[in-house]
Amino acid sequence: MQQVKDLTDGRGADIVVEVVGIAAATLEGLDMVRFNGTFVDIGNIVPAPITMPATKVITQQIKWRGLMHYNPWIMPAALDFLVRTKDKYPLSKVVSHSFPLSDVNKAFEMAEWQGKNTGTAATRVILKP
């Protein structure tokens, strides 16, 4: 969070996208969003609701967009967005591990870290066709 604040002269990010799926990441992401910024929460799979002061979102004027389940049209639209904006948003720079599609089970095993005491070296795991 501090790095985002430092890079934005204390303002916070215009848009923060949380795709980790744990409550702590949601709370940290909300702290990174600037006044009147947008927080996109995709696929949060925590079993219980997140507990936070109601004033956190209201007083900071954050626009919170959430998506819990994926409709069939979302994946092609998301992939199209990634292809169209690959030069503008070099998201491949945050990838820690890459697997061929044939190793999808290995990729999921590498990406799955929740509940492990030792953590993981995986920050973002992707599949390549």
Buried (B, 14 or more C-beta within 10 A) or exposed (E): EEEBBEEBEEEBBEEBBBEBBBBEBBBBBBBBBBEEBBBBBBEBEEEEEEEEEEEEBEEBEBEEEEEEEEEEEEEEEEEEEEEEEEEEEEEEEEEEBEBEEEBEEEBEEBBEBEEEEEEBEBEBBBBEE
